[in-house]
Amino acid sequence: MKSYATTDPDPSVTKPGLGARLAKEWRKNAFVYVILAPVLLHFLVFQAFPLGFSFVLSFMDWPIIGKSEFVGLKNWETFLNDKLAWKSIRNTLMFSLYYILPTMGIGLLLALLVSIRSKLAGFSKASTSCRSSRRLSSSPAFGPGCSRATIPAFLTMFSAGSASNRSCFSPIPSRR
């Protein structure tokens, strides 16, 4: 058998403590944490807490006025034996199957159509941007101070490099 020599770490070199590592991480990513904090707070207050509390309530008999009582799985047994509950579950699954999935598929296909480089893609980008901007700028919600060029510039700010967007709305001629 071969023996392998192992080296012990140098005792004079110490790893930074947890506080130092957290401080370094904070300095490195402070902007991300500041931006993420309201989103996380919103998720906890409006999603996680209500979901957890609803789960706890499913094991309770809690009248609006009066004292709550723990009933165990009795509520779940009543729910699973109810024909209307099963019909509701079936309707929810059918809605998801026949509405949500096709809508997501069509959205994906349209996104692929817009992202490919062809004359049809450029036309579809320009035509949808122009039409939506006319509808939005004529709506009273945007007010009289909102110009026709402001709305499309806002709507398409993440794809500002697109030639079709520049040729439609910008005074700068497109470079091809």
C-alpha positions in Angstrom: 0.0 0.0 0.0 1.1 3.5 -0.8 1.2 6.0 2.0 0.4 9.6 1.2 1.9 12.4 3.1 -0.6 14.8 4.5 0.2 18.3 5.4 -1.5 20.1 8.2 -2.6 23.6 7.6 -0.3 26.3 8.8 -1.5 27.2 12.3 -0.3 30.8 11.8 -2.9 31.3 9.0 -6.4 31.6 10.4 -9.6 31.8 8.5 -11.6 35.0 8.9 -14.5 34.7 11.4 -18.1 34.7 10.5 -18.5 38.4 11.2 -15.6 39.3 8.9 -17.0 37.1 6.1 -20.5 38.6 6.4 -19.0 42.1 6.4 -17.0 41.3 3.3 -20.1 39.8 1.6 -22.2 42.9 2.5 -19.6 45.3 1.1 -19.4 43.2 -2.1 -23.2 42.8 -2.7 -24.8 45.6 -0.6 -26.8 47.0 -3.6 -28.3 43.6 -4.3 -29.4 43.2 -0.7 -30.9 46.6 -0.6 -32.9 46.0 -3.8 -33.9 42.5 -2.6 -35.1 43.5 0.9 -38.5 45.0 -0.1 -39.2 42.1 -2.4 -38.4 39.6 0.3 -40.4 41.5 2.8 -43.4 41.6 0.4 -43.1 37.9 -0.2 -43.0 37.1 3.5 -45.9 39.4 4.5 -48.2 38.6 1.5 -47.2 35.0 0.5 -45.3 33.0 3.1 -47.1 34.1 6.3 -50.6 33.8 4.9 -49.8 30.3 3.4 -48.4 29.1 6.7 -51.2 30.6 8.8 -53.8 29.0 6.4 -52.2 25.7 6.9 -52.3 26.0 10.7 -56.0 27.2 10.4 -56.8 24.0 8.4 -56.4 22.0 11.7 -58.5 24.4 13.8 -62.2 25.1 14.3 -61.9 28.9 14.6 -65.1 30.8 14.8 -65.0 34.5 14.1 -66.1 35.3 17.6 -65.0 32.9 20.2 -62.1 30.6 21.1 -60.3 28.4 18.6 -60.2 24.7 19.0 -57.8 22.2 17.6 -59.7 19.5 15.6 -56.8 17.7 13.9 -57.5 16.2 10.5 -61.3 16.5 10.8 -61.4 19.5 8.4 -59.3 17.7 5.8 -61.5 14.6 6.1 -64.6 16.7 5.5 -63.0 18.4 2.6 -61.8 15.2 0.9 -65.3 13.6 1.3 -67.1 16.6 -0.3 -68.1 16.2 -4.0 -68.1 20.0 -4.5 -64.5 20.2 -3.4 -63.5 17.5 -6.0 -65.4 19.4 -8.7 -63.6 22.6 -7.7 -60.2 20.8 -7.9 -61.2 19.3 -11.3 -62.2 22.8 -12.6 -59.0 24.3 -11.5 -56.9 21.6 -13.2 -59.0 22.0 -16.4 -58.5 25.8 -16.3 -54.7 25.3 -15.9 -54.6 22.7 -18.7 -56.8 24.5 -21.3 -56.0 28.2 -20.6 -52.7 28.7 -18.7 -50.5 26.2 -20.6 -51.6 27.3 -24.1 -51.3 31.0 -23.1 -47.7 30.4 -21.9 -46.9 28.4 -25.1 -48.3 31.2 -27.4 -46.3 33.8 -25.4 -43.1 31.7 -25.8 -43.7 31.3 -29.5 -44.3 35.1 -29.9 -41.1 35.8 -27.9 -39.2 33.5 -30.2 -40.6 35.1 -33.2 -39.6 38.6 -32.0 -36.1 37.4 -31.0 -35.1 35.7 -34.3 -33.3 37.9 -36.9 -35.4 38.1 -39.9 -37.4 40.7 -41.8 -40.6 39.4 -40.3 -39.2 39.8 -36.7 -38.3 43.5 -37.4 -41.7 44.1 -38.8 -43.4 42.5 -35.8 -41.3 44.5 -33.4 -42.0 47.8 -35.1 -45.7 47.2 -35.7 -46.5 46.2 -32.2 -44.5 49.0 -30.7 -46.1 51.6 -33.0 -49.7 50.4 -32.4 -49.4 50.1 -28.7 -47.9 53.5 -28.4 -50.7 55.2 -30.3 -53.3 53.5 -28.1 -51.5 54.5 -24.9 -50.7 58.0 -25.8 -54.3 58.7 -26.8 -55.5 57.4 -23.5 -56.4 60.0 -20.8 -54.4 58.1 -18.2 -51.2 59.4 -19.6 -52.3 63.0 -19.7 -51.7 65.8 -22.2 -48.0 66.2 -21.3 -47.0 62.7 -22.4 -45.7 62.7 -26.0 -46.0 59.9 -28.4 -42.3 59.2 -28.3 -42.2 59.0 -24.5 -44.3 55.9 -24.1 -42.6 53.7 -26.7 -39.2 54.7 -25.4 -40.3 53.6 -21.9 -42.0 50.4 -23.2 -38.9 49.4 -25.3 -36.1 50.6 -23.1 -34.7 47.1 -22.6 -34.5 46.5 -26.3 -33.3 49.9 -27.3 -30.6 48.4 -29.5 -33.3 47.2 -31.9 -33.2 48.9 -35.3 -36.9 48.7 -35.7 -37.5 50.7 -32.4 -35.0 53.4 -33.5 -36.5 53.7 -36.9 -40.0 54.1 -35.5 -39.5 56.6 -32.7 -36.0 58.1 -32.5 -34.8 61.2 -34.4 -31.4 59.4 -34.7 -31.3 57.4 -38.0 -30.8 53.7 -37.7 -27.4 52.3 -38.7 -27.5 49.2 -40.8 
